[in-house]
Amino acid sequence: MDISTNRTKLRDRLSGYWRMEVGNAVLIPLAVLFAARMGESSLGLLTWLSFLPMCALLLLGGLYWRGKLRSLEGDVGPLGTSLAIADKSQLALGFASVLALLAALCAWIWPSLSVSLGDRIAATICSLLAVLEYVNYYHRQLQHFDHAADFRRLMAGRGFRKAQMAGDLARFRSRS
């Protein structure tokens, strides 16, 4: 396989990544709202608060992957912008994700913290997604099903590799 074919495949993959992340920032809350409506379940502050870190991380991921795509095309500005945002927001996003998950778990112990069973389920799922997205971007790549080389690496027992954004952030921070 030649370099231009590899570059085209990478460009296609990155193009899909950023769109998927931004799309999920919209589609997941809509799916939760739809499921709650179909199940005639109310959603309260617990769910709405779990949407915040989840959506923020998905949008950050979209911004990052679009920056990687633009960098591949020769424009490094968007990647630098996304890394600056990721750098400044890491602590807040980590804290918000863990806090949302703790609140959701507390609502299972004290159901009065939520407005319904659906609220507890939605908040738990969305806050867990936020924590997983946080780990996936800032620490270890958790997603291994969309790229054959990553999946083979995982199946070979070599574990989860360092997150792409974590590596880029380390380089960004060392230059700052």
C-alpha positions as a printed Julia matrix, in Angstrom:
176×3 Matrix{Float64}:
   0.0    0.0    0.0
   1.46   3.36  -0.95
   1.67   6.51   1.13
  -1.16   8.29  -0.69
  -3.5    5.31  -0.1
  -2.61   5.26   3.62
  -3.08   9.02   3.79
  -6.49   8.77   2.11
  -7.58   6.01   4.51
  -6.41   8.05   7.5
  -8.16  11.16   6.17
 -11.39   9.18   5.74
 -11.11   7.71   9.25
 -10.43  11.1   10.86
 -13.26  12.68   8.91
 -15.62  10.07  10.29
 -14.31  10.37  13.85
 -14.95  14.05  14.29
 -18.4   13.82  12.74
 -19.29  10.83  14.9
 -18.23  12.58  18.12
 -20.12  15.8   17.33
 -23.12  13.8   16.16
 -23.12  11.75  19.36
 -23.13  14.96  21.42
 -26.54  15.61  19.87
 -27.87  12.1   19.23
 -27.24  10.57  22.65
 -29.22  13.21  24.57
 -31.97  13.02  21.95
 -32.07   9.22  22.27
 -32.27   9.52  26.07
 -35.09  12.06  25.79
 -36.9    9.83  23.29
 -36.51   6.71  25.47
 -37.75   8.59  28.52
 -40.76   9.87  26.62
 -41.57   6.42  25.22
 -41.18   4.92  28.69
 -43.3    7.71  30.17
 -40.48   8.53  32.54
 -39.53  11.97  33.77
 -36.0   13.26  33.55
 -34.71  15.68  36.12
 -31.68  17.72  37.05
 -29.68  14.52  37.63
 -29.89  13.57  33.94
 -29.41  17.1   32.66
 -26.26  17.46  34.76
 -24.9   14.17  33.42
 -25.37  15.48  29.87
 -22.94  18.35  30.5
 -19.61  16.5   30.9
 -20.65  13.82  28.42
 -21.52  16.31  25.69
 -18.54  18.54  26.47
 -16.16  15.59  26.08
 -17.82  14.45  22.87
 -17.59  17.96  21.45
 -13.96  18.24  22.55
 -13.29  14.91  20.84
 -14.92  16.19  17.68
 -12.83  19.35  17.83
  -9.67  17.33  18.42
 -10.26  14.86  15.57
 -11.16  17.68  13.19
  -7.92  19.39  14.24
  -6.01  16.17  13.49
  -7.66  16.02  10.07
  -6.82  19.65   9.33
  -3.25  19.05  10.51
  -2.96  16.15   8.06
  -4.09  18.58   5.36
  -1.39  21.08   6.36
  -3.3   23.45   8.67
  -2.01  22.94  12.23
  -3.96  25.85  13.75
  -7.16  23.93  14.6
  -5.22  21.13  16.3
  -3.35  23.67  18.43
  -6.65  25.31  19.36
  -8.25  21.99  20.33
  -5.21  21.02  22.42
  -5.23  24.38  24.2
  -8.91  23.85  25.06
  -8.25  20.25  26.14
  -5.36  21.4   28.29
  -7.34  24.12  30.04
 -10.43  21.98  30.56
  -8.92  18.65  31.66
  -9.34  19.16  35.4
 -12.86  20.57  35.08
 -13.98  17.8   32.72
 -12.52  15.09  34.94
 -14.11  16.58  38.04
 -17.5   17.07  36.34
 -17.48  13.51  34.98
 -16.68  11.92  38.34
 -19.14  14.21  40.15
 -21.92  13.32  37.7
 -21.24   9.6   38.17
 -21.14   9.94  41.96
 -24.44  11.85  41.9
 -26.02   9.15  39.74
 -24.76   6.4   42.05
 -26.01   8.3   45.11
 -29.44   8.5   43.5
 -29.59   4.69  43.54
 -28.99   4.76  47.3
 -31.28   7.76  47.88
 -33.9    7.66  45.11
 -35.32  11.0   46.24
 -32.31  12.63  44.52
 -33.94  11.76  41.21
 -37.38  12.27  39.75
 -37.82   8.72  38.42
 -36.23   5.37  37.72
 -35.64   6.58  34.16
 -33.81   9.62  35.52
 -31.47   7.36  37.5
 -30.87   5.05  34.54
 -30.25   7.9   32.1
 -27.96   9.76  34.5
 -25.98   6.61  35.27
 -25.48   5.74  31.6
 -24.6    9.29  30.53
 -22.24   9.94  33.43
 -20.54   6.58  32.88
 -20.12   7.53  29.22
 -18.57  10.82  30.34
 -16.02   9.03  32.54
 -15.21   6.59  29.74
 -14.79   9.43  27.22
 -12.53  11.24  29.68
 -10.3    8.17  30.04
 -10.45   7.54  26.28
  -9.15  11.03  25.46
  -6.92  11.97  28.36
  -5.39   8.62  29.33
  -5.92   5.31  27.5
  -7.58   4.56  24.19
 -10.62   2.46  25.06
 -12.07   2.28  21.57
 -10.51  -0.59  19.62
 -13.29  -1.82  17.37
 -12.99   0.68  14.52
  -9.39   0.17  13.42
  -8.07  -3.33  12.69
  -4.52  -2.63  13.9
  -5.76  -1.41  17.29
  -8.08  -4.39  17.64
  -5.26  -6.85  16.79
  -3.04  -5.13  19.36
  -5.71  -5.54  22.04
  -6.41  -9.18  21.12
  -2.68  -9.94  21.2
  -2.72  -9.03  24.89
  -0.72  -5.83  24.56
  -3.41  -3.87  26.4
  -4.79  -0.43  25.83
  -2.43   2.04  24.24
  -1.96   5.62  25.33
  -4.73   7.87  24.04
  -3.81   9.79  20.91
  -4.88  13.08  22.46
  -2.87  12.31  25.61
   0.27  12.01  23.54
  -0.49  15.17  21.59
  -1.27  17.0   24.85
   2.06  15.93  26.35
   3.89  17.33  23.32
   1.73  20.49  23.42
   2.47  21.02  27.11
   6.19  20.49  26.66
   6.27  23.29  24.06
   4.24  25.7   26.18
